[in-house]
Every structure is written in structure tokens, then in C-alpha cells.
Amino acid sequence: MGHLPHLPASAWLTEAAGAAAKEQGAGNLLRVVLIVMVLGSVLMAWFLLRGYKRDD
């Protein structure tokens, strides 16, 4: 893998997603997006709900 030019994060992510879609098809890209979305939801729920923990 060659050296990538300096790009903003959004441009790099778009380019990486496009390369993954060309090489592997849309199915694997969709699978990765869904996994990241589920993990992000779990982490967000944990972060928000930990504030309700009470030490009685």
C-alpha cells in the first residue's frame, strides 16, 4: 500500500469507502457500516446511562 496524500478525514473516509466498494462489493461495506453503527449505539447508551448509576 502506497503513501496516501494528506486529506481531510471526511475525504479520506469517502475515498476509503469507495475503494472498499470497488474491491469487495457493496455487501461488505454495508456490513461494516452496520457493525460500526451498532457498536456506536451501544457505546453511546453506556455513556449516557452510566450517569444514572447511584451509590446508595
Beta strands, then each sheet from edge to edge (+ up, - down):
end
